């Protein structure tokens, strides 16, 4: 039997209904074995009394339409019927009952019991009594609750030990390939079949992450338009589907407009990304990494640099914007949707900016939902089944606020990459970029020395701000050396130096790649960084060295 909120209780076969109706009649004749009170459903048939048990059966089925509480109670009573025996000792119903309840999250909504409506509390009570009945537990009947997520069902039901959770994964490449072949074969005549830019195999791979319904819609649109389905059409459909499932405020498909060639300075870092990091992100073998963390002071250019990395990757890039929901229970639902989606994707990079605000701690002082979310993300990062398919890239200026469990090896601790303020050749590259389109004279050593002095302590963001000031002042399209120096000397950096110093020391201390640290790095230097961190903390700067 299948029960839907807006429909009747229906049977897969007409004969099943007849058998159950006959058994119901026998059951009603024996009042000792029938706990169903005649008054329970009296309001369903107010016009005339019901005389026969068969009429009562039909009345209960009809009365269940639009009355979910009545429907659940009637289904529970049918399970009592199936375990009852007649006078000769035989079961009234020899077959097992398999009851499928669709949209169960609407019938048994999540929430504290005292916050639910009276009708919702009544339904939760009915199902709880139903499942906990020892006779039901020892019987052969089965009840299946269909919902998008276990987290959407009331916890009084989902926490029952008798309830088992079965998760249906998103269709994999084999399922999508089979559906595309089946769909195309059905089209008559053959001239009306799908027109693709490539093969059905390529289409199956490119549609990773979407449901069969969404894939069908894409194919129908291709047939209707009469045009070839292009990769751009598929990517747009996948992007719309994923953002629709998770919400535009949760995730975004991103294809940055720039690559690593657009990055100014940062020579060692860019070389490391191109030769060490990028191959391991694209790999699906044993050398693939679960993720990396990028840290450094605010304004150092972390996001721009690694958006350039994303721009050079030929794989989908998902930007995780906000996985924590303000609504109780929705965070768990969003995570389950994300987990189901990522398991279906063949290769994807998860880009998380401001990661320290996305993932919290797992200590006792943290909210239970936040601990659960962070724990699940950590488990997903180290899941061997996902390694090689999913790479996490966490960006943060406050690496010390990330859970130590996230920063361990096997998660983002394999590579914690610092992005620091430009010095030496990198700083010279930034200076030349800042004045490149504005100066009307040759840049000599004297001018470079003066700009080095004027831009002391500058971050990547500071150079970009200076470049903007110079462009605003260049009314005729260019400035003299004296004008540039005058503008640079007039600028004062914001009073965030101690905070940026603290974040820089934390980035250096947490870095896991020695080749990205200063060339004269030594254990003594590391101890000095830690001493500097403690000194700043004593003045009220920073949040602790974990």
C-alpha positions as CSV (number, residue, x, y, z in Angstrom):
1,X,0.0,0.0,0.0
2,X,1.1,3.5,-0.7
3,X,-0.2,6.6,1.1
4,X,0.3,10.1,-0.2
5,X,-0.8,13.3,1.6
6,X,-3.0,14.5,-1.1
7,X,-4.4,11.2,-2.3
8,X,-6.0,8.0,-1.2
9,X,-4.4,4.9,0.2
10,X,-3.7,2.9,-3.0
11,X,-2.8,-0.7,-3.8
12,X,-0.4,-1.9,-6.4
13,X,-2.8,-4.6,-7.4
14,X,-6.6,-4.8,-7.4
15,X,-6.4,-8.3,-5.9
16,X,-4.5,-6.9,-2.9
17,X,-7.3,-4.6,-2.0
18,X,-9.8,-7.4,-2.3
19,X,-7.8,-9.7,0.0
20,X,-7.4,-7.0,2.6
21,X,-11.0,-6.0,2.4
22,X,-12.1,-9.6,3.0
23,X,-9.7,-10.0,5.9
24,X,-11.0,-6.7,7.4
25,X,-14.5,-8.1,7.3
26,X,-13.5,-11.2,9.2
27,X,-11.5,-9.2,11.7
28,X,-14.5,-6.9,12.4
29,X,-16.7,-9.9,13.2
30,X,-14.5,-10.9,16.2
31,X,-14.7,-8.0,18.6
32,X,-12.3,-9.6,21.0
33,X,-9.5,-9.4,18.5
34,X,-10.4,-6.1,17.1
35,X,-9.1,-3.0,19.0
36,X,-10.5,-0.7,16.4
37,X,-13.3,1.3,18.1
38,X,-16.4,1.9,16.1
39,X,-16.4,5.5,17.2
40,X,-12.9,6.2,15.8
41,X,-14.2,7.0,12.3
42,X,-17.8,7.8,12.9
43,X,-17.4,11.4,11.5
44,X,-16.3,10.0,8.2
45,X,-19.8,8.8,7.3
46,X,-22.2,11.2,9.1
47,X,-25.1,10.8,6.6
48,X,-26.0,7.1,7.3
49,X,-24.7,4.4,9.5
50,X,-22.4,1.8,8.1
51,X,-23.8,-1.8,8.5
52,X,-21.2,-4.1,6.8
53,X,-17.5,-4.4,7.5
54,X,-16.9,-4.0,3.8
55,X,-18.6,-0.7,3.8
56,X,-16.5,0.3,6.8
57,X,-13.3,-0.6,4.9
58,X,-14.3,1.6,2.0
59,X,-15.3,4.4,4.3
60,X,-12.0,4.3,6.1
61,X,-10.1,4.4,2.8
62,X,-12.1,7.3,1.5
63,X,-11.9,9.1,4.9
64,X,-8.1,9.0,4.7
65,X,-8.1,11.3,1.8
66,X,-6.9,14.7,3.1
67,X,-6.9,13.4,6.7
68,X,-3.3,12.2,7.4
69,X,-4.0,11.5,11.0
70,X,-6.9,9.2,10.1
71,X,-4.8,7.6,7.4
72,X,-1.9,6.8,9.7
73,X,-4.2,5.3,12.4
74,X,-6.0,3.2,9.8
75,X,-2.7,1.9,8.5
76,X,-1.6,1.0,12.0
77,X,-4.8,-0.9,12.5
78,X,-4.3,-2.8,9.3
79,X,-1.0,-4.0,10.8
80,X,-2.9,-5.2,13.8
81,X,-5.2,-7.0,11.4
82,X,-2.4,-8.8,9.6
83,X,-1.1,-10.3,12.9
84,X,-4.5,-11.4,14.1
85,X,-5.7,-15.0,13.8
86,X,-9.1,-16.4,13.2
87,X,-10.9,-19.0,15.3
88,X,-9.2,-21.9,13.6
89,X,-5.7,-20.5,14.4
90,X,-4.9,-19.3,10.9
91,X,-3.8,-15.8,10.1
92,X,-6.5,-13.5,8.8
93,X,-4.0,-12.2,6.2
94,X,-1.4,-14.7,5.0
95,X,0.6,-12.1,3.0
96,X,2.9,-9.5,4.5
97,X,2.0,-5.8,4.5
98,X,4.5,-3.4,2.9
99,X,3.3,0.2,3.6
100,X,5.0,3.1,1.8
101,X,4.3,6.6,3.2
102,X,5.4,9.3,0.9
103,X,6.3,12.9,1.9
104,X,6.7,11.7,5.5
105,X,8.5,14.9,6.5
106,X,5.2,16.7,5.9
107,X,3.3,14.3,8.1
108,X,5.9,14.0,10.9
109,X,7.7,17.4,10.7
110,X,11.0,18.1,12.6
111,X,10.8,20.1,15.7
112,X,10.5,19.9,19.5
113,X,7.3,18.1,20.4
114,X,6.0,21.1,22.4
115,X,6.4,23.4,19.4
116,X,4.3,21.2,17.0
117,X,0.6,21.6,16.4
118,X,-1.8,19.3,18.0
119,X,-2.4,17.3,14.8
120,X,1.4,16.9,14.3
121,X,1.9,15.7,17.9
122,X,-1.0,13.3,17.4
123,X,0.6,11.8,14.3
124,X,4.0,11.5,15.9
125,X,2.3,9.7,18.8
126,X,0.5,7.3,16.5
127,X,3.7,6.3,14.6
128,X,5.7,6.0,17.8
129,X,3.1,3.6,19.3
130,X,3.0,1.8,16.0
131,X,6.7,1.2,15.6
132,X,7.3,0.4,19.3
133,X,4.5,-2.2,19.5
134,X,6.2,-5.5,20.4
135,X,3.9,-7.4,18.2
136,X,4.7,-5.2,15.2
137,X,8.5,-5.5,16.0
138,X,8.2,-9.3,16.0
139,X,5.9,-9.4,12.9
140,X,6.7,-9.5,9.2
141,X,5.1,-6.1,8.2
142,X,7.2,-3.3,6.9
143,X,6.6,0.5,6.9
144,X,8.7,2.7,4.7
145,X,8.8,6.5,5.3
146,X,9.9,8.4,2.1
147,X,11.5,11.8,2.6
148,X,14.3,13.8,1.0
149,X,16.3,13.8,4.2
150,X,16.3,12.0,7.5
151,X,16.9,15.3,9.2
152,X,13.5,16.5,8.0
153,X,11.6,13.9,10.0
154,X,10.8,14.3,13.6
155,X,13.6,13.0,15.8
156,X,11.2,11.0,18.0
157,X,10.8,8.7,15.1
158,X,14.2,8.7,13.5
159,X,15.9,8.0,16.8
160,X,14.0,4.8,17.3
161,X,16.3,1.8,17.1
162,X,13.8,0.0,15.0
163,X,14.2,2.6,12.2
164,X,16.8,1.9,9.7
165,X,18.0,4.6,7.2
166,X,18.5,3.8,3.6
167,X,20.0,6.6,1.5
168,X,19.4,6.6,-2.3
169,X,22.4,8.1,-4.0
170,X,22.3,10.5,-6.9
171,X,22.5,8.7,-10.3
172,X,26.1,7.8,-11.2
173,X,27.6,8.0,-14.7
174,X,26.4,4.5,-15.5
175,X,22.8,5.3,-14.6
176,X,23.0,8.6,-16.6
177,X,24.5,6.8,-19.6
178,X,21.8,4.2,-19.6
179,X,19.0,6.8,-19.3
180,X,20.4,8.9,-22.2
181,X,20.6,5.7,-24.4
182,X,17.1,4.6,-23.4
183,X,15.6,8.1,-24.0
184,X,17.2,8.5,-27.4
185,X,16.1,5.1,-28.5
186,X,12.5,5.9,-27.8
187,X,12.4,8.8,-30.2
188,X,10.6,8.1,-33.4
189,X,11.5,8.6,-36.2
190,X,15.3,8.4,-35.9
191,X,15.7,11.8,-37.5
192,X,14.1,13.3,-34.3
193,X,16.8,11.8,-32.0
194,X,19.2,13.8,-29.9
195,X,21.8,16.0,-31.5
196,X,24.9,16.2,-29.4
197,X,28.2,18.1,-29.7
198,X,30.0,14.8,-28.9
199,X,29.1,11.3,-27.7
200,X,26.5,10.1,-25.2
201,X,29.4,9.0,-23.0
202,X,30.6,12.6,-22.9
203,X,27.1,13.9,-22.0
204,X,26.8,11.3,-19.2
205,X,30.1,12.5,-17.7
206,X,29.3,16.2,-18.0
207,X,25.9,15.9,-16.3
208,X,27.4,14.6,-13.1
209,X,25.5,15.8,-10.1
210,X,22.0,16.2,-11.6
211,X,19.0,14.0,-11.1
212,X,17.3,11.9,-13.8
213,X,14.4,14.3,-13.9
214,X,16.8,17.2,-14.5
215,X,18.6,15.2,-17.2
216,X,15.3,14.3,-18.9
217,X,14.4,18.0,-18.9
218,X,17.7,18.9,-20.6
219,X,17.2,16.2,-23.2
220,X,13.6,17.3,-23.9
221,X,14.7,20.9,-24.3
222,X,17.4,19.8,-26.8
223,X,14.7,17.9,-28.9
224,X,12.3,20.8,-28.7
225,X,14.9,23.4,-29.9
226,X,16.2,21.2,-32.7
227,X,19.7,22.4,-32.0
228,X,22.8,20.5,-30.9
229,X,23.1,20.2,-27.1
230,X,26.4,22.1,-26.4
231,X,28.7,21.7,-23.3
232,X,27.7,25.2,-22.3
233,X,24.1,24.2,-22.1
234,X,24.9,21.2,-20.0
235,X,27.1,23.2,-17.6
236,X,24.4,25.8,-17.2
237,X,21.8,23.1,-16.4
238,X,24.1,21.4,-13.9
239,X,24.8,24.8,-12.3
240,X,21.1,25.8,-12.0
241,X,20.2,22.3,-10.6
242,X,22.9,22.3,-7.9
243,X,22.2,25.9,-6.9
244,X,18.5,25.1,-6.8
245,X,19.0,22.1,-4.6
246,X,21.3,23.8,-2.1
247,X,20.3,27.4,-2.5
248,X,22.1,30.3,-4.2
249,X,23.2,31.6,-0.8
250,X,24.8,28.2,0.0
251,X,26.8,27.2,-3.1
252,X,27.8,28.7,-6.4
253,X,29.4,27.3,-9.6
254,X,32.4,29.5,-10.4
255,X,34.6,29.9,-13.4
256,X,37.0,32.8,-12.6
257,X,37.8,35.1,-15.4
258,X,41.5,35.2,-14.7
259,X,44.3,32.5,-14.3
260,X,47.6,32.4,-12.5
261,X,49.2,34.5,-15.3
262,X,47.3,37.5,-13.9
263,X,48.9,37.1,-10.5
264,X,51.4,39.9,-9.7
265,X,54.7,38.9,-7.8
266,X,54.4,35.8,-5.6
267,X,56.9,34.0,-7.8
268,X,57.8,31.2,-5.4
269,X,54.1,30.7,-4.5
270,X,52.9,30.6,-8.1
271,X,55.7,28.2,-9.1
272,X,54.7,25.9,-6.2
273,X,51.0,26.0,-7.2
274,X,51.8,25.2,-10.8
275,X,54.3,22.4,-10.2
276,X,53.2,20.9,-6.9
277,X,49.6,21.7,-6.0
278,X,47.8,21.8,-9.3
279,X,48.9,18.3,-10.5
280,X,47.8,16.8,-7.2
281,X,44.4,18.5,-7.4
282,X,43.8,17.1,-10.9
283,X,45.1,13.6,-10.0
284,X,42.8,10.7,-9.2
285,X,45.6,8.4,-8.1
286,X,47.4,7.8,-4.8
287,X,49.1,11.2,-5.1
288,X,45.7,13.1,-5.0
289,X,45.2,15.3,-1.9
290,X,42.1,15.8,0.1
291,X,42.5,19.5,0.4
292,X,44.7,22.5,1.3
293,X,44.4,25.5,3.5
294,X,45.5,28.9,2.4
295,X,46.3,31.4,5.2
296,X,47.9,34.8,5.5
297,X,47.0,38.3,6.7
298,X,44.0,40.1,5.4
299,X,44.6,41.9,2.1
300,X,47.5,39.6,1.0
301,X,45.7,38.5,-2.1
302,X,44.8,34.9,-1.1
303,X,41.4,34.8,-2.8
304,X,42.7,36.4,-6.1
305,X,45.7,34.0,-6.3
306,X,43.7,30.9,-5.8
307,X,40.8,32.1,-7.9
308,X,43.5,32.1,-10.6
309,X,44.3,28.5,-9.7
310,X,40.6,27.7,-10.1
311,X,40.6,29.5,-13.4
312,X,43.4,27.3,-14.7
313,X,41.6,24.1,-13.6
314,X,39.6,22.2,-16.1
315,X,37.2,20.9,-13.5
316,X,34.0,22.2,-11.8
317,X,34.7,24.7,-9.0
318,X,32.0,25.0,-6.3
319,X,32.2,28.0,-4.0
320,X,30.7,27.1,-0.6
321,X,29.3,30.4,0.7
322,X,27.2,29.5,3.7
323,X,26.3,26.0,4.8
324,X,25.0,27.0,8.2
325,X,21.3,27.7,8.2
326,X,19.5,30.0,10.7
327,X,16.6,27.5,10.8
328,X,16.7,24.6,13.2
329,X,17.4,21.3,11.3
330,X,18.1,22.9,8.0
331,X,21.9,22.8,8.4
332,X,21.7,19.0,8.5
333,X,19.5,18.9,5.5
334,X,21.8,21.2,3.5
335,X,24.8,19.0,4.4
336,X,23.0,15.8,3.3
337,X,22.1,17.4,0.0
338,X,25.8,18.5,-0.4
339,X,27.1,15.1,0.5
340,X,24.7,13.4,-2.0
341,X,25.8,15.8,-4.7
342,X,29.5,15.5,-4.1
343,X,29.3,11.7,-4.1
344,X,27.9,11.9,-7.7
345,X,30.5,14.3,-9.1
346,X,33.5,12.8,-10.9
347,X,35.9,15.6,-10.1
348,X,35.3,18.9,-8.3
349,X,37.1,21.4,-6.2
350,X,35.3,23.0,-3.2
351,X,36.4,26.6,-2.7
352,X,35.6,28.0,0.8
353,X,36.5,31.6,1.5
354,X,36.5,32.8,5.1
355,X,36.6,29.2,6.1
356,X,37.0,30.0,9.8
357,X,33.5,31.5,9.8
358,X,32.0,28.5,7.9
359,X,33.4,25.8,10.1
360,X,33.5,26.2,13.8
361,X,35.0,24.3,16.7
362,X,34.0,20.9,18.0
363,X,34.4,21.6,21.7
364,X,31.7,21.5,24.3
365,X,31.2,25.3,24.2
366,X,30.1,25.1,20.5
367,X,26.5,24.6,19.5
368,X,25.5,21.0,18.9
369,X,24.6,21.8,15.2
370,X,27.9,23.4,14.6
371,X,29.8,20.5,16.2
372,X,27.9,18.1,14.1
373,X,28.4,20.1,10.9
374,X,32.2,20.5,11.4
375,X,32.5,16.8,12.3
376,X,30.7,15.7,9.2
377,X,32.9,18.0,7.0
378,X,36.0,16.6,8.6
379,X,34.8,13.0,8.0
380,X,34.0,13.9,4.3
381,X,37.5,15.3,3.8
382,X,39.2,12.1,5.0
383,X,36.7,9.8,3.3
384,X,38.8,7.5,1.1
385,X,35.9,7.0,-1.3
386,X,35.9,10.7,-2.1
387,X,39.7,11.2,-2.2
388,X,40.7,12.0,-5.8
389,X,37.2,13.2,-6.7
390,X,36.8,16.1,-4.2
391,X,39.5,18.6,-3.2
392,X,38.8,21.2,-0.5
393,X,40.5,24.6,-0.7
394,X,40.0,26.5,2.6
395,X,40.9,30.2,2.6
396,X,41.2,32.1,5.9
397,X,43.2,34.9,7.5
398,X,42.6,33.3,10.9
399,X,44.0,29.8,10.4
400,X,44.2,29.5,14.2
401,X,40.4,29.5,14.4
402,X,40.1,26.4,12.2
403,X,39.6,23.2,14.2
404,X,42.8,21.3,14.8
405,X,41.0,18.3,13.4
406,X,40.6,20.1,10.1
407,X,44.3,21.0,10.1
408,X,45.7,17.5,10.5
409,X,47.3,15.4,7.8
410,X,44.8,13.6,5.6
411,X,42.6,16.7,5.5
412,X,43.8,20.2,4.7
413,X,46.9,19.7,6.9
414,X,48.7,18.1,4.0
415,X,49.3,21.5,2.6
416,X,48.9,24.7,4.7
417,X,50.0,27.4,2.3
418,X,50.9,31.0,3.5
419,X,50.3,34.0,1.4
420,X,52.4,36.9,2.7
421,X,53.0,40.5,1.9
422,X,55.4,41.1,-1.0
423,X,59.0,41.6,-0.4
424,X,62.1,41.9,-2.5
425,X,61.5,41.0,-6.2
426,X,57.8,40.4,-5.5
427,X,57.4,43.9,-4.1
428,X,59.2,45.4,-7.1
429,X,56.8,43.6,-9.4
430,X,53.9,45.1,-7.4
431,X,55.4,48.6,-7.7
432,X,55.9,48.3,-11.4
433,X,52.3,47.0,-11.8
434,X,51.0,49.9,-9.7
435,X,52.6,52.6,-11.8
436,X,52.7,50.8,-15.2
437,X,49.9,52.5,-17.0
438,X,50.3,55.9,-15.2
439,X,53.9,57.0,-15.2
440,X,55.2,59.0,-18.2
441,X,58.9,58.6,-17.4
442,X,61.4,55.8,-17.1
443,X,61.5,54.1,-13.8
444,X,65.1,54.5,-12.5
445,X,66.8,53.0,-9.4
446,X,66.3,56.3,-7.4
447,X,62.6,56.3,-8.0
448,X,62.3,52.6,-7.2
449,X,64.2,53.2,-3.9
450,X,61.8,56.0,-3.0
451,X,58.7,53.9,-3.8
452,X,60.2,51.0,-1.8
453,X,60.4,53.4,1.2
454,X,57.0,54.9,0.6
455,X,55.3,51.5,0.3
456,X,56.8,49.9,3.4
457,X,54.4,47.4,5.0
458,X,52.1,47.4,1.9
459,X,50.0,44.4,1.2
460,X,48.6,43.4,-2.2
461,X,45.4,45.2,-1.3
462,X,47.4,48.3,-0.4
463,X,49.1,48.3,-3.8
464,X,45.8,47.9,-5.5
465,X,44.4,50.8,-3.5
466,X,47.4,53.0,-4.4
467,X,47.0,52.1,-8.1
468,X,43.4,53.2,-7.9
469,X,44.4,56.6,-6.3
470,X,47.0,57.2,-9.0
471,X,44.5,56.4,-11.7
472,X,42.0,58.8,-10.2
473,X,44.7,61.6,-10.1
474,X,45.9,61.0,-13.7
475,X,43.5,63.3,-15.4
476,X,45.5,63.4,-18.7
477,X,46.3,59.7,-18.5
478,X,49.7,60.0,-16.9
479,X,51.6,61.3,-13.8
480,X,55.2,62.4,-13.2
481,X,57.5,60.8,-10.7
482,X,57.1,63.7,-8.3
483,X,53.3,63.4,-8.5
484,X,53.3,59.7,-7.8
485,X,55.6,60.0,-4.8
486,X,53.5,62.9,-3.5
487,X,50.4,60.7,-3.6
488,X,52.2,57.7,-2.1
489,X,53.7,59.8,0.7
490,X,50.2,61.2,1.5
491,X,48.8,57.8,2.2
492,X,48.6,56.3,5.7
493,X,47.9,52.6,6.2
494,X,44.8,51.7,8.3
495,X,45.5,51.0,11.9
496,X,45.3,47.2,11.6
497,X,49.1,46.6,11.7
498,X,49.2,44.5,14.9
499,X,46.3,42.3,13.7
500,X,48.0,41.7,10.4
501,X,51.3,41.0,12.1
502,X,49.5,38.4,14.3
503,X,47.9,36.8,11.3
504,X,51.2,36.7,9.5
505,X,53.0,35.0,12.4
506,X,50.2,32.5,12.6
507,X,50.4,31.8,8.9
508,X,54.2,31.2,9.2
509,X,53.8,29.0,12.2
510,X,51.0,26.8,10.7
511,X,52.7,26.5,7.3
512,X,53.5,22.8,6.4
513,X,55.8,23.5,3.4
514,X,59.3,24.6,4.3
515,X,60.1,25.8,0.7
516,X,57.4,28.5,1.1
517,X,59.0,29.9,4.3
518,X,61.9,32.4,4.3
519,X,65.0,30.9,2.8
520,X,66.9,31.3,6.2
521,X,64.2,29.4,8.1
522,X,65.3,27.6,11.2
523,X,63.8,26.1,14.3
524,X,65.0,29.1,16.3
525,X,63.1,31.4,13.9
526,X,59.9,29.3,14.5
527,X,60.4,29.8,18.2
528,X,60.7,33.5,17.7
529,X,57.4,33.5,15.7
530,X,55.6,31.7,18.6
531,X,57.1,34.2,21.1
532,X,55.8,37.1,18.9
533,X,52.4,35.5,18.9
534,X,52.3,35.3,22.7
535,X,53.5,38.8,23.0
536,X,50.8,40.1,20.8
537,X,48.2,38.1,22.7
538,X,49.2,39.7,25.9
539,X,48.4,43.0,24.4
540,X,44.9,41.8,23.4
541,X,45.6,41.0,19.8
542,X,44.6,37.6,18.3
543,X,42.8,34.6,19.5
544,X,45.3,32.0,20.7
545,X,47.7,29.5,19.2
546,X,46.0,26.1,19.0
